[in-house]
């Protein structure tokens, strides 16, 4: 019996990415990012409980540009996870299983999460400057 130098099972080089698989992987990634982002929330809460000096230091750290970019990414992950969770809830109710609906709801999740993130940050930054 001859052995071939080929993979035993299909892998990522065989399949082209589809929106359904990409969004499924992204859903898992956003969950992990939000878990890591919870560390920043814990830091902020600990600083708040530690007194005014610690809180002022935490606000300085959390207000820095690199951390703000991380917070922006975490907030996008939150809104993506929320919107995709609503999409899955609709699926649990038996709605949206036709392929065109799956693609439409997938793109709707991506766009809605981006819009919600931008609206959140505009409101946050506008509220903080007054």
C-alpha positions in Angstrom: 0.0 0.0 0.0 1.5 3.3 -1.1 1.5 6.2 1.3 0.9 9.7 0.0 2.3 12.9 1.5 -1.1 14.5 2.0 -3.0 15.5 5.0 -5.3 12.9 6.7 -8.2 15.3 6.9 -9.2 18.6 5.4 -7.7 21.7 6.9 -7.8 25.5 6.5 -5.8 25.4 3.2 -8.5 23.3 1.6 -11.5 25.4 2.7 -12.1 29.0 1.7 -13.4 31.1 4.6 -17.1 31.7 4.6 -18.9 34.4 6.6 -20.5 31.7 8.8 -17.2 30.2 9.9 -15.5 33.6 10.2 -18.2 34.9 12.5 -18.2 31.7 14.5 -14.5 32.1 15.1 -14.8 35.8 15.8 -17.6 35.1 18.4 -15.1 32.9 20.3 -12.3 35.5 20.0 -14.5 38.3 21.2 -15.5 36.3 24.3 -11.8 35.8 25.1 -11.0 39.5 24.5 -13.9 40.5 26.8 -12.6 38.2 29.5 -9.2 39.9 29.3 -10.9 43.3 29.2 -12.6 42.4 32.5 -9.1 42.8 34.0 -9.2 46.5 33.1 -12.6 46.8 34.7 -11.3 45.1 37.9 -8.3 47.4 37.9 -10.6 50.4 37.7 -12.9 49.1 40.5 -10.0 48.3 42.7 -8.5 51.8 42.2 -12.0 53.3 42.9 -12.2 51.3 46.2 -8.6 52.2 47.2 -9.1 56.0 47.4 -8.7 59.2 45.5 -4.9 58.9 44.8 -5.2 55.4 43.4 -8.3 56.4 41.4 -6.6 59.4 39.9 -3.6 57.2 38.9 -6.0 54.6 37.3 -7.8 57.4 35.4 -4.4 58.5 34.0 -3.5 55.0 32.9 -7.0 54.2 31.5 -7.0 57.6 29.7 -3.8 56.9 27.8 -4.0 56.4 24.1 -2.8 52.8 24.0 -5.3 51.8 26.7 -8.1 53.7 25.1 -7.5 51.8 21.9 -7.7 48.6 23.9 -10.9 49.8 25.5 -12.3 50.6 22.0 -11.5 47.1 20.9 -13.0 45.6 24.0 -16.2 47.6 23.5 -16.4 46.4 19.9 -16.0 42.9 21.1 -18.8 43.5 23.6 -21.2 44.9 21.0 -20.3 42.2 18.5 -20.8 39.5 21.1 -24.2 41.1 22.1 -25.5 41.3 18.5 -24.3 37.9 17.6 -25.9 36.5 20.8 -29.2 38.0 19.7 -28.7 36.4 16.3 -28.2 33.0 18.0 -31.3 33.7 20.1 -33.3 34.1 16.9 -31.8 30.9 15.6 -32.8 29.2 18.9 -36.4 30.3 18.2 -36.2 28.8 14.7 -35.8 32.0 12.7 -33.3 32.8 10.0 -31.9 29.5 8.9 -32.2 30.0 5.1 -28.8 30.7 3.6 -29.6 34.3 2.4 -31.0 35.1 5.9 -27.8 33.7 7.5 -25.6 35.9 5.3 -27.8 38.9 5.9 -27.9 38.5 9.6 -24.2 37.9 9.7 -23.5 41.2 7.9 -26.1 42.9 10.1 -24.2 41.8 13.2 -20.9 43.1 11.9 -22.4 46.5 10.9 -24.6 46.9 13.9 -21.7 46.1 16.3 -19.5 48.7 14.6 -22.3 51.3 14.6 -23.1 50.6 18.3 -19.4 50.9 19.2 -19.0 54.2 17.4 -22.2 55.6 18.9 -21.0 54.5 22.4 -17.6 56.2 22.0 -19.1 59.4 20.5 -21.5 59.6 23.5 -18.7 58.7 25.9 -16.3 61.3 24.6 -18.9 64.0 24.2 -20.2 63.4 27.7 -16.6 63.5 29.1 -15.8 66.8 27.5 -18.7 68.8 29.0 
